[in-house]
Amino acid sequence: QVQLVESGGGLVQAGGSLRLSCAVSGSIFSMFAMGWYRQAPGKQRESVATITVGGSTNYADFVKGRFTISRDNAKKTVYLQMNSLKPEDTAVYYCNARVVIAGREYWGQGTQVTVAS
């Protein structure tokens, strides 16, 4: 069974930074495309950033220039460095792992990020 565990969320002031981590167990990490998604109260889940098996990244427009996704295959961990945080970034952030060809996805339990003004 593949398991994803997020950490690093918390309360931060606007303009501050946080780094989220997602540790993956149960399979070969390098086979997964990884991503971070977020869900704010009353809103749809949205993609924040993704990183492919080969390390190519994509970002939602609303985080470009502020957030950076990276992966460490040796540690089986994906990170989301969040800088210049805004109150509208407040959400539960979820880690996602995907076997692209098979279309199989796995999700973590989420970590709360709250940005105060």
C-alpha positions in Angstrom: 0.0 0.0 0.0 1.4 3.4 -1.0 1.2 6.0 1.8 1.9 9.7 1.6 2.5 11.8 4.7 2.5 15.6 4.5 4.2 17.8 7.1 5.3 21.4 7.4 2.0 23.3 7.5 1.2 25.9 10.1 0.4 29.5 10.7 2.5 32.2 9.0 2.2 35.9 8.5 1.6 37.4 5.0 4.9 37.6 3.2 6.4 34.7 5.1 7.5 31.3 4.0 6.8 27.7 4.7 8.2 24.4 3.3 5.9 21.5 3.0 7.2 17.9 2.7 5.6 14.7 1.5 7.2 11.4 2.4 6.2 8.4 0.2 6.4 4.8 1.3 5.2 1.5 -0.1 6.5 1.7 -3.7 9.3 2.9 -5.8 9.2 6.7 -5.5 10.9 7.4 -8.8 8.0 5.9 -10.8 5.6 8.6 -9.6 4.7 11.9 -11.0 4.2 14.1 -7.9 2.0 17.1 -7.2 0.7 19.5 -4.6 -3.0 20.5 -4.5 -4.9 22.7 -2.2 -8.5 23.0 -1.0 -9.8 26.2 0.6 -13.1 26.3 2.5 -16.0 26.6 0.0 -13.8 26.2 -3.0 -12.8 23.4 -5.4 -9.6 21.5 -5.0 -7.0 23.0 -7.3 -3.6 22.0 -8.6 -0.7 24.1 -7.2 2.4 22.5 -8.7 3.5 19.3 -10.3 6.8 17.6 -11.0 7.3 14.7 -13.5 9.4 11.6 -13.1 12.1 13.4 -15.1 11.9 16.5 -12.9 10.0 18.9 -15.2 7.8 21.3 -13.2 4.5 23.1 -13.8 2.9 25.7 -11.6 -0.5 27.3 -11.3 -0.5 30.9 -12.4 -1.3 32.1 -9.0 1.9 30.7 -7.4 4.4 31.3 -10.2 7.5 33.0 -8.9 6.5 32.3 -5.3 6.4 28.5 -4.9 8.9 25.9 -5.9 8.3 22.1 -6.1 11.2 19.7 -5.9 11.8 16.0 -5.3 14.5 14.0 -3.7 14.3 10.4 -5.1 16.8 9.1 -2.6 14.7 10.3 0.3 11.4 9.5 -1.4 10.2 13.0 -0.6 8.6 15.8 -2.5 8.8 19.4 -1.3 6.9 22.6 -1.8 8.8 25.8 -0.9 6.3 28.6 -0.4 7.5 32.1 -0.3 5.7 35.5 -0.3 2.7 33.8 1.1 -0.7 35.6 0.8 -3.9 35.2 2.9 -5.5 33.7 -0.2 -3.0 30.8 0.0 -4.8 29.6 3.1 -5.9 26.1 2.5 -5.3 22.4 3.2 -2.5 21.3 1.1 -2.5 17.7 -0.2 0.3 15.6 -1.7 -0.5 13.5 -4.7 1.4 10.7 -6.4 0.5 9.4 -9.8 1.5 6.5 -12.0 0.9 8.4 -15.2 0.5 5.6 -17.6 -1.9 3.6 -15.4 -3.8 6.6 -14.2 -3.5 5.5 -10.6 -3.4 8.2 -7.9 -2.6 8.3 -4.2 -3.3 11.1 -1.7 -2.0 12.2 1.6 -4.2 13.4 4.5 -3.3 17.0 4.0 -1.6 19.7 6.0 -3.2 23.0 7.0 -1.6 26.2 5.9 -2.9 29.4 7.3 -1.6 32.8 6.2 -2.6 35.7 8.5 -2.7 39.3 7.3 
